[in-house]
Amino acid sequence: MRLRKGMLLGLATVALAGCGDQEAYDPESGTSAATMFEEGCAHCHGQEGTGKFGFLLSLEDTQLPEEGIADMIANGTGIMPAFPELEEDQRQDLARYVTDL
């Protein structure tokens, strides 16, 4: 049982490691939130926000308000990279999109 948990943890770590090394994402002004999500977020969070690597990256049923999500987008958290290059209105649009998933 202990070995199995260790293997699962190791696999999850390897899978998530690919999410942390993304190049800077800098969409043009006027890019839709759906496009920003697809190009900058879906590779880890999945197209529908269900988490590409399981529940840890799922955005479903998030309890964070839009402001909290926008802050996480700007500053990152844990393995999630920061996206400081996004304008404030882009972060707000993207946060609103995430809460509507």
Order of alpha helices (4+ residues) and beta strands (2+ residues): alpha-alpha-alpha-alpha-alpha
